[in-house]
């Protein structure tokens, strides 16, 4: 989600405690996250959020964060170090609730509160680290003892594990009874990604022994609940009619709803009779293609991932590639998301067989042709990743749907090739279609060099009024209409134009109803010379291939991904899930894949799939900036 960071300066420095707390200033680097910064300074994300509350809305490259330093306290008598607790630790994400966290780990809310009484004294906050109690024992006894065994003299303490398809750092650590943290410390090269064939260094003297716990508690009857995401225009009455609950009963279960319902709010509601509640479940019935799955016949899906194992001659080469090869890291993230989608298919009970092969590709070649015999009988292929290679694959397997996962350039006319990423032209068209749909006055301001964009507007949207000449207040006002909605489409790549036009539009809002629209939200709009407040006041609309209005479905995916991989997903991992899960659900339908592609629009976690002309995805989101730094989906 795109936000600018606002730094809040604290006045608490005026108070002088018995001991002083030192602070450091950290300048946010490109791609950094709160979790990564916290790890760097050996503090928790919650510590950073406490000093920088606006960071909960996101951080921006170049922004400044206050980092808690070491406290200078009077010397204390050294105490014995407490036993290391190795229970599962859950980092609280924005919009999460205690109920949702408890359901995820299949424990009670009461036990979760008791195990984290000190942390939760001020309520649940993003970034907090919660100890997850072990189900079936008293909280006081819920400790796993992490103990390093003394290595025998002269005996090697390390061994190696070769990563296989489907494995994750979390699953490997669990297999060998190690902590994920220790595994990453021993193998810093795979901090973010885990390629097939990589040899992990493991310490056989690091084990986790689980303390004995009390006997199982007596079974008791409990009401099952589900999480329900409030949709646009839903009311207490409409939800009450479906569930049989009164407004007071809904508010009793969801105190945050006392001031009214809001779109995207997640409610805790009793599960319907006879329906077992599952983590992340949502009432009412499943939507989209999941509701119409046909499980009669087995399907076979192939993933052609460029692991390029042949290039990794030794550990040094592997380490260098993982550090420097952006394409490799991008595709490995995609692969990690795809594995979560495959797990979801298994959960749905789909008879799916998956073949995962190393495409060993560069921008000019791949091993797809040599893999042909191993791809017999597949129903769909995802990959390769480079456009030339995916087009070659479509030619090798006529009649088999081949999905291009990341490339935007569609050159081939193959009827079995599907381009899953929308083009820049598709984004511009989707935005103009939205702006011109309801009779508003639409004004377009474009760079003089963007002749193709101007020609496109003139040919396809003759009612759109193009600004001619220099960008001045008078020239802009001459195209605006009073008493009517005015959309101003700004298509520029220069920071000067963005700052100038947005300033003039803010001034003109005193006379006109103006809303800004941009075909693509580039980094220029996140520059510190473009105040976020200005974009919010103009209710800025923008077209995007990815849905930045992260709701309950996105949060459910993040939880599933973290459980499998131990860290949050990147945008490429999210895309890996969406593309793979969309292909899987389309395979298990009554209609054949090709017919379905051109007749069904689907929304996954953060990507929309709407295949039109020549199998090109035109699934675009129109998003809007609102008060409170909230981004909402308007189409």
C-alpha positions as CSV (number, residue, x, y, z in Angstrom):
1,X,0.0,0.0,0.0
2,X,1.4,3.4,-0.9
3,X,1.8,5.8,2.0
4,X,4.2,8.6,2.9
5,X,5.7,8.6,6.3
6,X,4.8,11.4,8.8
7,X,7.3,11.7,11.6
8,X,5.8,12.4,15.0
9,X,8.1,14.2,17.5
10,X,7.5,13.3,21.1
11,X,7.5,15.9,23.9
12,X,8.3,13.3,26.5
13,X,12.0,14.3,26.4
14,X,11.0,17.1,28.9
15,X,10.6,14.4,31.6
16,X,13.8,13.1,33.1
17,X,13.4,9.6,34.6
18,X,15.8,8.0,37.1
19,X,17.5,6.4,34.0
20,X,17.8,7.8,30.5
21,X,16.6,6.1,27.3
22,X,18.8,6.8,24.2
23,X,17.4,7.0,20.7
24,X,18.9,6.6,17.3
25,X,17.6,8.0,14.0
26,X,17.3,5.6,11.0
27,X,16.8,6.7,7.4
28,X,14.6,4.2,5.6
29,X,16.4,2.5,2.6
30,X,14.6,1.3,-0.5
31,X,12.7,-2.0,0.1
32,X,13.2,-1.9,3.9
33,X,10.4,-3.1,6.2
34,X,9.7,-2.5,9.9
35,X,10.6,-6.1,10.6
36,X,13.9,-5.9,8.9
37,X,14.8,-2.6,10.6
38,X,13.8,-4.1,14.0
39,X,16.1,-7.1,13.4
40,X,18.9,-4.8,12.4
41,X,18.8,-2.9,15.7
42,X,17.8,-5.9,17.8
43,X,14.5,-4.4,18.9
44,X,10.9,-5.5,18.2
45,X,8.6,-4.0,15.6
46,X,6.3,-3.0,18.4
47,X,9.2,-0.9,20.0
48,X,9.5,1.0,16.7
49,X,5.7,1.5,16.3
50,X,5.6,2.9,19.9
51,X,8.0,5.7,18.9
52,X,6.7,6.1,15.4
53,X,2.9,5.5,15.5
54,X,2.3,6.7,11.9
55,X,4.6,3.9,10.7
56,X,1.7,1.5,11.1
57,X,0.4,3.1,7.9
58,X,3.6,2.2,6.0
59,X,7.1,3.6,5.6
60,X,8.7,5.4,2.7
61,X,12.2,5.4,1.3
62,X,14.1,8.4,2.7
63,X,11.8,8.7,5.8
64,X,13.2,8.9,9.3
65,X,12.4,6.6,12.2
66,X,13.3,6.9,15.8
67,X,14.9,3.7,17.1
68,X,15.0,2.9,20.8
69,X,18.6,2.4,21.9
70,X,20.1,0.8,25.0
71,X,18.8,2.2,28.2
72,X,21.4,3.6,30.6
73,X,20.3,2.1,33.9
74,X,22.1,2.0,37.3
75,X,24.2,-1.1,37.6
76,X,22.2,-4.1,38.8
77,X,23.1,-7.4,40.3
78,X,23.5,-9.9,37.5
79,X,20.6,-12.4,37.5
80,X,20.5,-15.9,36.1
81,X,19.2,-15.9,32.5
82,X,15.7,-17.3,32.2
83,X,15.1,-20.5,30.3
84,X,14.6,-19.8,26.6
85,X,11.0,-20.1,25.6
86,X,10.5,-21.8,22.3
87,X,6.8,-21.6,21.9
88,X,5.5,-20.3,18.6
89,X,5.8,-16.5,18.4
90,X,3.2,-14.6,16.5
91,X,3.8,-11.0,15.2
92,X,0.6,-9.1,15.2
93,X,-0.4,-7.7,11.8
94,X,-2.6,-4.6,11.1
95,X,-6.3,-5.3,11.5
96,X,-5.7,-8.6,13.3
97,X,-7.9,-9.5,16.3
98,X,-7.3,-11.7,19.3
99,X,-10.1,-13.9,18.1
100,X,-8.5,-14.4,14.7
101,X,-5.1,-15.2,16.2
102,X,-6.6,-17.7,18.7
103,X,-8.5,-19.4,15.9
104,X,-5.4,-19.6,13.7
105,X,-3.4,-21.5,16.4
106,X,-6.5,-23.4,17.7
107,X,-6.2,-22.1,21.2
108,X,-8.7,-20.1,23.4
109,X,-8.7,-16.4,23.6
110,X,-8.4,-16.6,27.4
111,X,-5.2,-18.7,27.3
112,X,-3.8,-16.3,24.7
113,X,-4.5,-13.4,27.0
114,X,-3.0,-15.1,30.1
115,X,0.2,-16.1,28.2
116,X,0.7,-12.4,27.1
117,X,-0.8,-10.4,30.0
118,X,2.1,-7.9,30.1
119,X,2.2,-7.4,26.4
120,X,-1.5,-6.9,26.1
121,X,-2.0,-4.5,29.0
122,X,-2.5,-1.6,26.6
123,X,-4.5,-3.6,24.1
124,X,-3.5,-5.4,20.9
125,X,-1.2,-3.4,18.6
126,X,0.5,-4.2,15.3
127,X,4.1,-5.4,15.7
128,X,3.6,-7.0,19.1
129,X,5.2,-10.4,19.6
130,X,2.7,-12.8,21.2
131,X,3.7,-16.2,22.8
132,X,1.3,-18.8,21.5
133,X,0.3,-21.2,24.4
134,X,0.4,-25.0,23.8
135,X,-3.1,-26.4,23.5
136,X,-4.2,-28.7,26.2
137,X,-2.1,-27.5,29.2
138,X,-2.2,-24.8,31.8
139,X,-0.5,-21.5,30.8
140,X,2.0,-21.8,33.7
141,X,3.3,-25.1,32.4
142,X,3.4,-24.1,28.8
143,X,7.1,-23.9,28.1
144,X,9.3,-25.7,25.7
145,X,12.9,-25.8,26.8
146,X,15.4,-24.8,24.2
147,X,18.7,-26.5,25.1
148,X,21.9,-26.8,23.2
149,X,23.5,-30.1,23.8
150,X,27.2,-30.2,24.5
151,X,29.0,-31.5,21.4
152,X,31.3,-34.5,22.0
153,X,34.9,-33.7,21.8
154,X,36.4,-33.9,18.3
155,X,33.0,-34.8,16.8
156,X,31.8,-32.7,13.8
157,X,28.7,-30.7,14.8
158,X,27.4,-29.8,11.4
159,X,25.6,-31.7,8.6
160,X,23.9,-30.7,5.4
161,X,20.3,-31.0,4.0
162,X,19.6,-30.6,0.3
163,X,16.4,-28.7,-0.3
164,X,13.7,-30.6,-2.2
165,X,10.6,-29.4,-4.1
166,X,7.8,-28.2,-1.8
167,X,10.1,-27.7,1.3
168,X,10.3,-24.4,3.2
169,X,12.7,-23.1,5.8
170,X,10.0,-23.5,8.4
171,X,9.2,-27.2,7.5
172,X,12.9,-28.1,7.5
173,X,13.5,-26.4,10.8
174,X,10.5,-28.3,12.2
175,X,11.7,-31.6,10.7
176,X,15.1,-31.3,12.5
177,X,13.7,-29.8,15.7
178,X,15.6,-26.5,15.2
179,X,14.4,-23.0,15.5
180,X,13.8,-21.0,12.3
181,X,16.1,-18.3,13.7
182,X,19.0,-20.7,14.2
183,X,18.5,-22.1,10.7
184,X,18.7,-18.6,9.2
185,X,21.8,-17.7,11.3
186,X,23.6,-20.8,10.0
187,X,22.5,-20.0,6.4
188,X,22.4,-16.2,5.9
189,X,22.4,-16.6,2.1
190,X,18.8,-17.9,2.2
191,X,17.4,-15.3,4.6
192,X,14.7,-14.3,2.1
193,X,14.5,-17.2,-0.4
194,X,15.1,-20.9,-0.5
195,X,16.1,-22.4,-3.9
196,X,15.7,-26.1,-4.8
197,X,19.0,-28.0,-4.5
198,X,20.5,-25.6,-2.0
199,X,22.6,-27.4,0.7
200,X,21.6,-26.1,4.1
201,X,24.1,-26.1,6.9
202,X,22.5,-27.5,10.1
203,X,23.8,-28.0,13.6
204,X,23.0,-31.4,15.0
205,X,23.8,-30.3,18.5
206,X,20.9,-27.8,18.6
207,X,17.7,-29.5,19.6
208,X,14.5,-28.5,21.2
209,X,13.2,-30.7,24.0
210,X,9.6,-30.3,24.9
211,X,8.7,-30.2,28.6
212,X,6.0,-32.5,29.9
213,X,2.6,-30.9,30.1
214,X,-0.5,-31.6,32.1
215,X,-3.2,-34.1,31.0
216,X,-5.9,-33.1,28.5
217,X,-8.6,-30.9,29.9
218,X,-12.2,-32.2,30.1
219,X,-14.0,-31.6,26.8
220,X,-16.5,-28.8,26.8
221,X,-19.1,-27.5,24.4
222,X,-18.1,-24.3,22.7
223,X,-19.8,-22.0,20.2
224,X,-18.1,-22.1,16.9
225,X,-17.5,-18.7,15.1
226,X,-16.5,-17.5,11.6
227,X,-15.0,-14.3,10.4
228,X,-17.2,-12.3,8.1
229,X,-16.0,-9.3,6.0
230,X,-18.5,-6.5,5.7
231,X,-19.3,-5.6,2.1
232,X,-20.2,-2.2,0.7
233,X,-23.7,-0.9,1.9
234,X,-24.3,-3.7,4.3
235,X,-26.1,-2.8,7.5
236,X,-26.9,-4.4,10.9
237,X,-30.3,-5.1,9.5
238,X,-29.1,-7.1,6.5
239,X,-26.5,-9.0,8.4
240,X,-29.0,-9.7,11.2
241,X,-31.6,-10.9,8.7
242,X,-29.0,-13.5,7.5
243,X,-27.7,-14.5,10.9
244,X,-30.7,-14.1,13.2
245,X,-28.7,-11.7,15.4
246,X,-29.8,-8.4,16.8
247,X,-27.7,-5.2,16.4
248,X,-26.9,-5.4,20.1
249,X,-25.7,-9.1,19.8
250,X,-23.5,-8.2,16.9
251,X,-21.9,-5.3,18.8
252,X,-21.5,-7.5,21.9
253,X,-19.3,-9.8,19.8
254,X,-17.6,-6.9,17.9
255,X,-17.1,-3.8,20.2
256,X,-15.4,-1.9,17.3
257,X,-18.8,-2.0,15.5
258,X,-20.5,0.2,18.1
259,X,-20.0,3.3,15.9
260,X,-21.4,1.6,12.8
261,X,-20.3,-0.8,10.1
262,X,-17.6,0.0,7.6
263,X,-16.8,-1.7,4.3
264,X,-13.9,-4.2,4.9
265,X,-14.5,-4.5,8.6
266,X,-14.1,-8.1,9.8
267,X,-16.9,-9.4,12.2
268,X,-16.8,-12.3,14.5
269,X,-20.2,-14.2,14.1
270,X,-21.5,-17.5,15.3
271,X,-21.1,-20.2,12.6
272,X,-24.3,-21.6,11.1
273,X,-25.6,-24.8,12.6
274,X,-23.9,-27.9,11.3
275,X,-21.0,-25.9,9.8
276,X,-17.5,-26.3,11.4
277,X,-15.6,-23.1,11.7
278,X,-12.2,-23.1,10.2
279,X,-9.4,-20.4,10.4
280,X,-10.0,-17.7,7.9
281,X,-13.5,-19.0,7.0
282,X,-16.0,-16.4,5.9
283,X,-19.8,-16.5,5.7
284,X,-21.9,-16.9,3.6
285,X,-21.1,-19.4,0.9
286,X,-17.8,-19.5,-1.1
287,X,-17.7,-16.9,-3.9
288,X,-16.3,-17.1,-7.4
289,X,-15.0,-20.3,-9.0
290,X,-14.5,-22.0,-5.6
291,X,-18.2,-22.4,-5.3
292,X,-18.5,-24.3,-8.6
293,X,-15.5,-26.7,-8.4
294,X,-15.9,-30.1,-10.1
295,X,-13.8,-32.8,-8.5
296,X,-14.7,-35.7,-10.8
297,X,-11.5,-35.9,-12.8
298,X,-7.8,-35.6,-11.9
299,X,-5.9,-32.6,-13.3
300,X,-2.2,-32.1,-13.9
301,X,-0.5,-28.8,-13.6
302,X,3.1,-28.0,-14.5
303,X,5.2,-25.2,-13.0
304,X,8.3,-24.3,-15.1
305,X,10.5,-22.3,-12.6
306,X,13.9,-20.9,-13.6
307,X,15.8,-22.3,-10.6
308,X,18.9,-22.6,-12.9
309,X,20.5,-25.2,-10.7
310,X,23.1,-26.0,-13.4
311,X,24.5,-22.5,-13.0
312,X,25.0,-23.0,-9.2
313,X,28.3,-24.8,-9.4
314,X,29.3,-24.4,-5.8
315,X,28.2,-22.7,-2.6
316,X,30.0,-19.4,-3.5
317,X,28.2,-19.1,-6.8
318,X,24.8,-19.9,-5.0
319,X,25.5,-17.2,-2.4
320,X,26.4,-14.6,-5.0
321,X,23.3,-15.4,-7.2
322,X,21.0,-15.1,-4.2
323,X,22.5,-11.8,-3.3
324,X,22.7,-10.2,-6.7
325,X,20.3,-12.0,-9.1
326,X,17.1,-10.0,-8.9
327,X,15.4,-12.2,-11.5
328,X,16.2,-15.4,-9.5
329,X,14.9,-13.9,-6.3
330,X,11.7,-12.6,-8.0
331,X,10.9,-16.1,-9.4
332,X,11.7,-17.8,-6.1
333,X,9.2,-15.5,-4.4
334,X,6.7,-16.4,-7.1
335,X,7.4,-20.1,-6.5
336,X,6.9,-19.7,-2.7
337,X,3.4,-18.1,-3.3
338,X,2.6,-20.9,-5.8
339,X,3.3,-23.5,-3.2
340,X,0.7,-21.9,-0.8
341,X,-1.8,-22.0,-3.7
342,X,-1.1,-25.7,-4.2
343,X,-1.6,-26.3,-0.4
344,X,-4.9,-24.5,-0.7
345,X,-6.0,-26.8,-3.5
346,X,-5.2,-29.8,-1.3
347,X,-7.3,-28.3,1.5
348,X,-10.2,-28.0,-1.0
349,X,-9.8,-31.7,-1.7
350,X,-9.0,-31.2,-5.4
351,X,-7.5,-34.2,-7.2
352,X,-4.5,-32.2,-8.5
353,X,-1.1,-33.5,-9.6
354,X,1.7,-31.0,-9.8
355,X,4.9,-31.3,-11.8
356,X,7.6,-28.8,-10.8
357,X,10.6,-28.6,-13.2
358,X,13.7,-26.4,-13.5
359,X,13.3,-24.5,-16.8
360,X,17.0,-23.4,-16.6
361,X,16.3,-20.3,-18.6
362,X,17.9,-17.1,-19.7
363,X,16.3,-14.3,-21.6
364,X,17.3,-16.1,-24.9
365,X,16.9,-19.8,-24.1
366,X,15.4,-22.5,-21.8
367,X,15.3,-26.3,-21.4
368,X,11.6,-26.5,-22.1
369,X,12.1,-28.5,-25.3
370,X,14.2,-31.2,-23.5
371,X,11.5,-31.4,-20.8
372,X,8.7,-32.2,-23.3
373,X,8.6,-35.9,-22.5
374,X,8.1,-35.1,-18.8
375,X,5.1,-32.8,-19.5
376,X,2.9,-35.3,-21.3
377,X,-0.7,-35.2,-20.1
378,X,-0.5,-31.8,-18.4
379,X,-3.7,-29.8,-18.4
380,X,-2.0,-26.4,-18.0
381,X,1.5,-24.9,-17.8
382,X,2.6,-21.9,-15.8
383,X,5.9,-20.5,-17.1
384,X,8.6,-20.1,-18.4
385,X,9.1,-16.5,-17.2
386,X,10.8,-14.8,-20.1
387,X,8.5,-13.9,-22.9
388,X,10.5,-15.6,-25.7
389,X,10.6,-18.8,-23.8
390,X,6.9,-18.8,-22.8
391,X,6.0,-18.3,-26.5
392,X,8.2,-21.2,-27.5
393,X,6.5,-23.4,-24.9
394,X,3.1,-22.5,-26.3
395,X,4.3,-23.6,-29.7
396,X,5.6,-26.9,-28.3
397,X,2.3,-27.8,-26.5
398,X,-0.6,-26.8,-28.9
399,X,-3.9,-27.2,-27.2
400,X,-2.5,-26.9,-23.7
401,X,-3.0,-23.6,-21.9
402,X,0.3,-21.9,-21.2
403,X,0.2,-19.0,-18.8
404,X,2.9,-16.3,-18.8
405,X,3.4,-15.4,-15.2
406,X,5.3,-12.1,-15.1
407,X,5.9,-10.7,-18.6
408,X,3.8,-7.8,-20.0
409,X,4.8,-8.1,-23.7
410,X,2.4,-10.2,-25.8
411,X,4.0,-10.8,-29.2
412,X,2.7,-14.3,-30.2
413,X,-0.7,-14.9,-31.6
414,X,-0.8,-18.4,-30.1
415,X,-4.4,-19.2,-29.0
416,X,-3.2,-21.3,-26.1
417,X,-0.9,-18.5,-24.6
418,X,-2.4,-16.4,-21.8
419,X,-0.8,-13.2,-20.6
420,X,-1.6,-12.9,-16.9
421,X,-0.1,-9.3,-16.3
422,X,-2.2,-6.4,-17.8
423,X,-0.4,-4.0,-20.0
424,X,0.1,-0.2,-19.4
425,X,-2.4,0.4,-22.2
426,X,-5.0,-1.7,-20.5
427,X,-4.5,0.4,-17.3
428,X,-5.0,3.6,-19.2
429,X,-8.1,2.3,-21.0
430,X,-9.7,1.0,-17.8
431,X,-9.3,4.3,-16.1
432,X,-10.7,6.3,-19.0
433,X,-13.6,3.9,-19.3
434,X,-14.4,4.5,-15.6
435,X,-14.0,8.3,-15.8
436,X,-16.3,8.6,-18.9
437,X,-19.0,6.2,-17.8
438,X,-21.3,8.6,-15.9
439,X,-21.3,11.8,-17.8
440,X,-18.7,13.7,-15.8
441,X,-16.5,16.4,-17.4
442,X,-13.1,14.8,-18.1
443,X,-10.0,16.9,-18.6
444,X,-6.7,15.4,-19.7
445,X,-3.3,17.0,-19.0
446,X,-0.5,15.1,-20.6
447,X,3.3,15.6,-21.2
448,X,4.0,17.1,-24.7
449,X,6.1,14.0,-25.4
450,X,3.3,11.6,-24.8
451,X,1.9,11.9,-28.3
452,X,0.7,8.3,-28.4
453,X,-1.4,8.8,-25.3
454,X,-2.9,12.0,-26.7
455,X,-3.7,10.3,-30.0
456,X,-5.3,7.4,-28.1
457,X,-7.6,9.7,-26.1
458,X,-8.6,11.7,-29.3
459,X,-9.4,8.5,-31.2
460,X,-11.3,6.6,-28.5
461,X,-12.6,9.3,-26.1
462,X,-13.6,12.3,-28.2
463,X,-15.5,13.9,-25.3
464,X,-12.4,14.2,-23.1
465,X,-11.1,17.7,-23.2
466,X,-7.3,17.9,-23.7
467,X,-5.3,20.8,-22.2
468,X,-3.5,22.7,-25.0
469,X,-0.6,25.0,-24.3
470,X,1.1,25.7,-21.0
471,X,-0.1,24.5,-17.6
472,X,-1.6,27.5,-15.9
473,X,-4.5,28.1,-13.5
474,X,-6.4,30.0,-16.2
475,X,-5.9,27.3,-18.9
476,X,-7.0,24.6,-16.5
477,X,-10.1,26.5,-15.3
478,X,-11.1,27.2,-18.9
479,X,-11.8,23.4,-19.2
480,X,-13.6,22.9,-15.9
481,X,-17.4,23.1,-15.4
482,X,-19.2,24.4,-12.3
483,X,-22.0,22.3,-10.8
484,X,-20.6,19.1,-12.2
485,X,-18.0,16.5,-11.3
486,X,-14.7,17.3,-13.0
487,X,-12.2,14.4,-13.4
488,X,-8.7,15.7,-14.2
489,X,-6.5,13.0,-15.8
490,X,-2.8,13.7,-15.2
491,X,-0.6,11.6,-17.5
492,X,3.0,12.8,-16.8
493,X,6.4,11.5,-15.7
494,X,7.8,14.8,-14.4
495,X,7.8,15.8,-10.8
496,X,7.4,19.5,-11.7
497,X,4.2,18.8,-13.5
498,X,2.8,16.7,-10.6
499,X,3.6,19.3,-7.9
500,X,2.3,22.2,-10.1
501,X,-0.9,20.6,-11.3
502,X,-1.9,19.2,-7.9
503,X,-1.3,22.6,-6.3
504,X,-3.5,24.4,-8.9
505,X,-6.2,21.8,-8.5
506,X,-6.3,22.3,-4.7
507,X,-6.7,26.0,-5.2
508,X,-9.5,25.5,-7.9
509,X,-11.5,23.2,-5.5
510,X,-12.9,26.3,-3.9
511,X,-15.0,26.8,-7.2
512,X,-15.2,23.4,-8.8
513,X,-15.9,19.8,-7.8
514,X,-12.5,18.2,-8.8
515,X,-11.1,14.8,-8.5
516,X,-7.6,13.9,-9.7
517,X,-6.9,10.7,-11.7
518,X,-3.6,9.1,-12.8
519,X,-3.1,6.2,-15.2
520,X,-0.3,4.7,-13.1
521,X,0.8,5.6,-9.5
522,X,4.6,5.9,-10.0
523,X,7.3,6.7,-7.4
524,X,7.0,10.3,-8.4
525,X,3.7,10.5,-6.5
526,X,5.5,9.3,-3.4
527,X,8.1,12.0,-3.5
528,X,8.3,14.3,-0.4
529,X,7.5,17.3,-2.6
530,X,4.0,15.8,-3.3
531,X,2.2,15.9,0.1
532,X,0.0,12.9,0.9
533,X,-2.6,15.3,2.2
534,X,-2.9,16.9,-1.2
535,X,-3.6,13.5,-2.9
536,X,-6.1,12.7,-0.2
537,X,-7.9,16.0,-0.6
538,X,-8.2,15.4,-4.3
539,X,-9.5,11.9,-3.7
540,X,-6.9,10.7,-6.2
541,X,-7.9,7.8,-8.4
542,X,-5.4,5.6,-10.1
543,X,-5.4,2.4,-12.2
544,X,-3.4,-0.6,-11.0
545,X,-2.9,-4.3,-11.8
546,X,-2.6,-5.0,-8.1
547,X,-5.2,-4.3,-5.5
548,X,-3.6,-2.1,-2.8
549,X,-6.8,-2.0,-0.7
550,X,-5.7,-4.9,1.4
551,X,-8.7,-6.5,3.1
552,X,-9.5,-9.7,5.0
553,X,-8.7,-12.0,2.1
554,X,-5.2,-10.5,1.9
555,X,-4.7,-10.8,5.6
556,X,-5.7,-14.5,5.5
557,X,-3.1,-15.1,2.8
558,X,-0.4,-13.4,4.7
559,X,-1.1,-15.6,7.8
560,X,-1.0,-18.7,5.6
561,X,2.3,-17.6,3.9
562,X,3.9,-16.7,7.2
563,X,3.0,-20.1,8.7
564,X,4.7,-21.8,5.8
565,X,7.7,-19.5,5.3
566,X,8.3,-17.6,8.5
567,X,8.1,-14.1,6.9
568,X,5.6,-11.9,5.1
569,X,5.1,-12.4,1.3
570,X,6.5,-10.0,-1.3
571,X,4.3,-8.7,-4.1
572,X,5.8,-11.4,-6.3
573,X,4.9,-14.1,-3.8
574,X,1.3,-12.8,-3.7
575,X,1.2,-12.9,-7.5
576,X,2.6,-16.4,-7.5
577,X,-0.4,-17.5,-5.3
578,X,-2.9,-15.6,-7.3
579,X,-1.8,-16.8,-10.8
580,X,-1.5,-20.4,-9.6
581,X,-4.7,-20.6,-7.6
582,X,-6.7,-18.9,-10.4
583,X,-5.4,-21.5,-12.9
584,X,-6.2,-24.3,-10.6
585,X,-9.7,-23.2,-9.9
586,X,-10.3,-22.7,-13.6
587,X,-9.1,-26.2,-14.4
588,X,-11.7,-27.8,-12.1
589,X,-14.8,-26.3,-13.7
590,X,-17.6,-27.7,-15.9
591,X,-16.5,-25.6,-19.0
592,X,-13.1,-26.1,-20.6
593,X,-10.2,-23.8,-19.7
594,X,-10.3,-21.7,-22.9
595,X,-14.1,-21.1,-22.8
596,X,-13.9,-20.1,-19.1
597,X,-10.9,-17.7,-19.7
598,X,-13.0,-15.5,-22.0
599,X,-16.3,-15.6,-20.0
600,X,-15.3,-15.4,-16.3
601,X,-13.7,-12.5,-14.4
602,X,-12.1,-13.5,-11.1
603,X,-10.6,-11.6,-8.1
604,X,-7.9,-13.4,-6.1
605,X,-6.0,-12.0,-3.1
606,X,-4.5,-9.0,-5.0
607,X,-4.9,-9.6,-8.7
608,X,-7.9,-9.7,-11.1
609,X,-8.1,-11.9,-14.1
610,X,-10.2,-10.8,-17.1
611,X,-8.9,-12.3,-20.3
612,X,-10.0,-10.5,-23.5
613,X,-8.5,-9.8,-27.0
614,X,-5.9,-12.4,-27.8
615,X,-5.9,-13.8,-24.3
616,X,-4.6,-10.6,-22.7
617,X,-5.5,-10.0,-19.1
618,X,-7.4,-6.7,-18.7
619,X,-8.1,-7.1,-15.0
620,X,-7.5,-3.6,-13.7
621,X,-8.4,-2.1,-10.3
622,X,-9.4,1.5,-10.0
623,X,-8.3,2.6,-6.5
624,X,-8.9,5.8,-4.6
625,X,-7.1,7.7,-1.8
626,X,-9.5,8.5,1.1
627,X,-9.3,10.3,4.5
628,X,-7.3,8.4,7.1
629,X,-4.7,7.3,4.5
630,X,-7.1,4.5,3.4
631,X,-7.1,3.2,-0.2
632,X,-10.3,1.8,-1.4
633,X,-11.4,-0.1,-4.5
634,X,-14.0,1.8,-6.5
635,X,-14.6,-0.7,-9.4
